[in-house]
Amino acid sequence: MKITPIKLSFSNAYLLTGRKTVIVDTGMPGEEAKILRAAERAGVKTNDIALILHTHGHVDHAGSTAALVKTLGVPTAVHRADEGMLRTGTMRPLTPLRLEARLILPLVNKPFPPVAPDLLVDDSFDLSAFGVEGRILHTPGHTAGSISVLLPDGAAVVGDVMMGGVMGGNLFGSRPNYHYYAEDLRAVHQSLRALLNAGVQTFYVGHGGPLARADVEKRFAFIV
């Protein structure tokens, strides 16, 4: 299994490559070319891409999905609790956790091209049908439909369950931190505990990262 991080303007997307390749998240609108160029550099052919999977339904993680679907013709997947955001291209109200989050709200609270997801995923969803050995863990809190992708080697792509550092992950990106926004902070803590209980060793986050297990345990020691 190969994980290829793709640093975009506001967030990270990822390529998960086994027998085929799954794109996890698609950044802001207009970033489809960056993702396709990253796939080419990673040696991934477009006809080897089997699925676009979303960790959740926010603009900086689903903004280029509609454009990629037009180019690639592959199915898209999201948890049913975030389905409405993809279908309408609008986000539910964002709940800031700190001042920085309030300041950047106008930059991230934007509509995006809608797309009708083909698949609604939950904990029973099997990625092996798309050429990747991995499983889904529902990790709500940031949004009700946030999910993580658990991989066999102890790595996980966790979206915005947490983030690395500050300034969108551009400073101190390897230091675990709360994300800017959370629909349910208690659920965030429960999801972090579930990821640790699942044995995750390396956390690939939507902003900054990757994060080491020991650092996550130290930062969130009160939930362990």
N, C-alpha and C positions, 0 to 999 in steps of 0.2 A: 504494500500500500504506500502510495506517495501522496504527500500533502504539499500543495503549492500555494503559498499565500500570495495574494494580489493586493498590493496597497493602492487604494483608490483615493479620490479627493477627500472624502469624509470617513471612509470605513474600509474594512478589509473584505474581500471576497476570497474564496478558496476553491481550488481544484482538488478533488479526491480521485485519484487514479488507481484503478486496479485493472480488471479485464477491460473495463470501459471507464469513462470519466463522468463524475457528477460535479456540476457547478453549485457551490453553496453561496447564495446571496449574489446580488448584482449591482450594488452600489447605487449612486444617484442617477437620475436620467442623463443620458448622453455618454455613459461610460462603457457601453457595449464594445466599442472598438478596443479599449484598453484591455478588457477581459479576453477578447479574441486574440489580441497580440500576445498576451501572457500565455495563453494556451499554446499558441504556435511556438513560442520560445521554450515551453516545457515539453515540446515534442508531441503535443496532443492534436490529433487531426479532428476537424469539425465533425466528421461522421463517427468519431469515437465518443462524442459527448451524448450521454443517454438521458440526462435529467437535469433540471434546474430546481434546486431545493432551497427553501427559504427558512432561515432560523426564526424569522418573524416578519410582520407585514409593514414595516416602516419604509419611508421613502429612500433612506440611505442603504437599504438592504434589498429593495425590490424595484428600484427606480428604472433600471435598464432591462428588466425582464421582458417586457412587451417587445422591445426591439430585438433582443436575442432570440425570442421565439420566432419572429419573422425570418431571421437569418438561419436558425438551426432547425426549426420545426420539431423541437423536442417537447415532451410534457413538462409541466410545472407542478410543484407540490408545496403545500403549506399546511399547518395545523388548522383544523376547522374553526378554532376560536379566532383566528386572524384572517379567515377567508374573505370576510367582508371588506377589509382594507385593500386587498389585492383587486377585488372585483370593482371597487369604486375608485381606486387610486387616491384614497384619502385616509388619513390616520385618525384614530381616536385621540381625544385630548391628552396632551403630554403633561405628566405631573413632575415638575422639577424637584430634584433632591438638594440642590445647592445654588448659590448665586450664579455661578458660571453657567449653569443650565438655563437660568432665566435670561441671561444675556444673549445666548446663542439661539434662543427659541425661534426668532424670525427666520433664521437661516435653515432650520431643519423642519419647520412645520409647513410643508409645502405639498401640493398635490403632485401626483406622478401618473404616467400612462397606465391605465388599468389593464388587468389581464385576468381572465377566468382560469383559476387553477384546475388542472386536470385531476389531481389527486389530493385527497385530504389525509394527512398522516397522523398517526398516533404512536404509542409505544410498541404496537405490534407491526409497524411498517418495516418491511424487509428490503434493504438496499441491494441485496445480492442480485435481485432481478435486474438491476441496472449496472451490474459489473463491479460493485464495491462491497466489500465485507464490512458492514457497519450496521449499527442499530440506532433507533431514535429513542431519546428520552425526553418526555415532556417536562420542560423546565420553566414554568410560568413565573411571572413577577414583573419583569420588564414590560411584557405584554401577556395577555391571557393565553395566547397561542405560541409563546416562545418555545422552541425545541433546541436540543443539542444532538449532535451526531457523535456517538461513541464508537471508536475504532479499536480493532483488536490489540494494538500495541500500547494501549493506555493513553493515547491521545484522544482529544475530543474537540470538536468545533462547537463553541457554546454561544455564539452570537453575542447578545448584549446582556446576558445574565450578570456580567461584570465587565469592566474594561481595564486596560493597562494605562497607568499613569494619568496625566492631565493633558489639557490642550488637544483633545481628540486622540490621545495616545501618542502624540508627537514628542512629548517630554516624559522621561522615566517610564517608557512603555512596558517595561518588564515588571513594574510594581503593580500588584493587584489593587483595584479601586472599585468603588461603586460606579455604575453608569450614571449619566446625568439624570435619567428619568426612570420612573418605575410606577406601574399601575398599582402594584401591591408589594410593598417592601417586605412584609412577612413572608410572602410567597417567594421572593428573591432568596431569602435566607434558607427556606426549605429546599429550594432548587440547588443552591450551593451545597447544602448538606447531602442531597441526593447524588450530586456529581462526585463528591468526595467518597461517599459510600460505594459508588460504582467503581472506585479504584482509579479514577482519572489521574494521570501523572503530569500531563502537559495540556494546558488549556489554550486553544486558539480562539481568540476573542475578536469581536467586531471592530474594536478600536485599540491600537497598540498590540502588545503581546509579542510572542507567546508568553504564558505565565507558568511558572513551575509550581508543582503541588505544595512544596514546603513553604513557598511564599504566600500561597493562597491560604494555607492553614494558619500561618502566622497573622495575616491581615484579618482574617475572619475567625480568630480563635474562639470567640464567644459563641459560635454556632456549631463548632466541631464536637 
